[in-house]
């Protein structure tokens, strides 16, 4: 299991300040999903940095395919008009 939902105490902005929190904040109980220490490596691996060169290559190929299909459809359209 990757983690569990647990109640945590967080300092949120408030008009009155409470004891354990800094000025202008007060403690509040929130539900948070906390990962287990043993799953930390798996969790961090899922947020690996993006390789922008590879992403750009995929985008360029997709754009080239789209423009090529559009050009091919224009050629077929002109050929069909010429046959009529």
HELIX and SHEET records of a PDB file:
HELIX    1   1 UNK A   37  UNK A   39  5                                   3    
HELIX    2   2 UNK A   40  UNK A   45  1                                   6    
HELIX    3   3 UNK A   52  UNK A   83  1                                  32    
SHEET    1   A 2 UNK A   3  UNK A  13  0                                        
SHEET    2   A 2 UNK A  25  UNK A  35 -1                                        
END                                                                             
